Amino acid sequence: MNSLKTVCVNGLGYIGLPTAAIAAQHGLQVYGVDVNPLVVDTINKGEIHIIEQGLQALVKDGVEKGCFKARLTPTLADVYLIVVPTPFKGNHEPDISFVEAATLAAIPFLKAGDTYIIESTSPVGTTERMAELIFRERPELQNTLYIAYCPERVLPGNVLHELVYNDRAIGGIDEASTLKAIEFYQLFVKGELHKTNARTAEMCKLTENASRDLQIAFANELSIICDKAEINVWELIHLANKHPRVNILQPGAGVGGHCIAVDPYFIVSDYPRESRIIGVAREVNNYKAFWCAERTKTAMHDFELNHGHKPTVALMGLAFKPDIDDLRESPAKYIAQKVMQSEQNNFLIVEPNIKQHSIFKLTDTLEAYEKADIIVFLVAHKEFKTLSYLEDKVILDFAGVFKK
Ligand code: SAJ
């Protein structure tokens, strides 16, 4: 019989909230903790403050049944999950102050036999540092707690499915902690639970995202080479991928989001001499967005020279990847801002996944496509893929909408 009955989920964002809701659905009594009163109020009304398929109904169900309650502060529980953001500071150094703050808030409630697990993406050694912090504040708990790291790996847009079915790497500060954390995740995860130690689990998360960043950087670098060599990069990658051991990803306007564009810096920051290609991959992907902005400006100047008037420019897509409404760390948004800051043209900004934006005045997809002289695809949203290619317009397809 599992002894874990109550869980305190600290951080109710993109990962914490779905995790809390799923744990509640699987019979745990869940206390969700967030420092933002608006978030706490929204959840306790059975509503949600983020967009994720299927999440609203699950939260509502948990709240109505009384097995999911949101609060501003932690409370007594068997398991404490830390699921708060770990951004980076100005110099790309990881900022673990939210993990520290959430841990400090939970420390007064810890008792012998409790389990403390960090899920937040963290630099190597964070779990050990938090263990030291806990035992410094509560020395009497030494050797009585289970402390582990287990990174989340879910893809925004498919979180509820992946939370249950993805495999997980689970690493404790000792063997007993690893086994206890596995006991917890067994309550709602159907994917395989892989045993390791805390440092390896921390590095595993960073490695996954750094690896993807590196592979995208390869595709982005190819796209710049192909532009110069007058080769269609999409066709090239399609053909190269016919080789049984080659699998190149797709180039785009750069790499965005709050994971892949951030996590590799956690390795580079701690191991700057050793992590050379990881650092260069970040540079290549950042440069790709700059390059797209420059290519757009050049196309605008060429148009003006040839036609004697400034072109109307449609910037298609602002999100950080196709078919989502998330603009965080978005290369498309960066490109739009950069081009609009330096040029005095008529710009039509299109983002079908959001209704309005505080900086950009948005235009409907078809209207912009018809009115603009230059069309710049920054994201391959599904709405854009239904448009037909117009030979009489200048089309800059950085996102591979037409793959022309
Ligand atoms: N991208 C490309 N070309 C590609 C694939 C992606 O340019 O071929 C770009 C996207 O447009 C986007 C960026 O990369 O700007 C990141 O998108 P993504 O879909 O690769 O990943 P995320 O950031 O939504 O989610 C990642 C996932 N990690 C991996 O696939 C290794 C997810 O599983 C993690 O849980 C998530 O980061 C996270 O939270 O760390």
Residues whose N, C-alpha, C, O or C-beta is under 5 A from the ligand:
A	BS01	SAJ	E152 R153 V154 L155 P156 E208 N209 R212 I216 L249 Q250 P251 G252 G254 V255 G256 G257 C259 I260 F320 K321
